[in-house]
Amino acid sequence: VQLQASGGGLVQAGGSLRLSCAASGSVSSIRAMGWYRQAPGKQRELVATITDNAITNYADFVKGRFTIYRGNAKTTVYLQMDNLKPEDTAVYYCNAEAVLIRRTNYWGQGTLVTVSS
């Protein structure tokens, strides 16, 4: 599974961005996709996930502000980020959990989101 993320950038506090992650390769093996983020000096943390039957899960700090959803082909996942805060500044990573012989996590390249105050 290969993941291609895009959509990061610089935005003012209160603004919006949409991240995209396109999966390719053994996409039929994907059971869930999601977004994680890592701020400077901090550990990577979960932002939101969506399963292959569209069950979503959000970190408390983004509930009500971020929305994760899939495209029609289900091989692309989006993260709509509204009401962004400076503390949302981080590198955002796309993740896919796939089951081939065993459960494996795949990561896309990070995309930087910077929120200015």
Residue pairs with C-beta under 8 A, 6 or more apart in sequence:
1 23
1 24
1 25
1 26
1 27
1 29
1 30
1 96
1 98
1 104
1 106
2 23
2 24
2 25
2 106
2 108
3 21
3 22
3 23
3 24
3 94
3 95
3 96
3 106
3 107
3 108
3 109
4 21
4 22
4 24
4 108
4 109
5 19
5 20
5 21
5 92
5 93
5 94
5 108
5 109
5 110
5 111
6 19
6 20
6 21
6 111
7 17
7 18
7 19
7 20
7 79
7 111
8 17
8 19
8 92
8 111
8 112
8 113
8 114
9 17
9 112
9 113
9 114
10 114
10 115
10 116
11 17
11 84
11 113
11 114
11 115
11 116
12 115
12 116
12 117
13 84
13 85
13 86
13 115
13 116
13 117
14 83
14 84
15 84
15 115
16 80
16 81
16 82
16 83
16 84
17 81
17 84
17 113
18 78
18 79
18 80
18 81
19 35
19 78
19 79
19 81
19 92
19 94
19 111
19 113
20 76
20 77
20 78
21 33
21 35
21 76
21 77
21 78
21 79
21 94
21 108
22 75
22 76
23 30
23 33
23 75
23 76
23 77
23 96
24 75
26 98
26 100
27 75
29 98
29 99
29 100
30 52
30 75
30 96
30 97
30 98
31 51
31 52
31 97
31 98
31 99
31 103
32 49
32 50
32 51
32 52
32 96
32 97
33 49
33 50
33 70
33 77
33 94
33 95
33 96
33 97
34 46
34 47
34 48
34 49
34 50
34 57
34 68
34 77
34 94
34 95
34 97
35 47
35 48
35 49
35 68
35 77
35 79
35 92
35 93
35 94
35 95
36 44
36 45
36 46
36 47
36 92
36 93
36 95
37 44
37 45
37 47
37 88
37 90
37 91
37 92
37 93
37 113
38 44
38 45
38 90
38 91
38 93
38 110
39 87
39 89
39 90
39 91
42 90
44 93
45 59
46 57
46 59
47 58
47 59
47 62
47 66
47 79
47 92
48 56
48 57
48 58
48 59
48 62
48 66
48 67
48 68
48 79
49 56
49 57
49 68
49 95
50 56
50 57
50 68
50 69
50 70
50 77
52 74
54 70
56 68
58 66
58 68
61 87
62 81
62 88
65 81
65 82
65 83
65 84
66 79
66 80
66 81
66 82
67 79
67 80
67 82
68 77
68 78
68 79
68 80
69 77
69 78
69 80
70 76
70 77
70 78
71 77
71 78
77 94
79 92
81 88
81 113
84 113
84 115
85 115
86 115
86 116
86 117
87 115
88 113
88 115
89 113
89 114
89 115
90 112
90 113
91 110
91 111
91 112
91 113
92 110
92 111
92 112
92 113
93 107
93 108
93 109
93 110
93 111
94 107
94 108
95 105
95 106
95 107
95 108
96 105
96 106
97 103
97 104
97 105
97 106
98 104
98 105
98 106
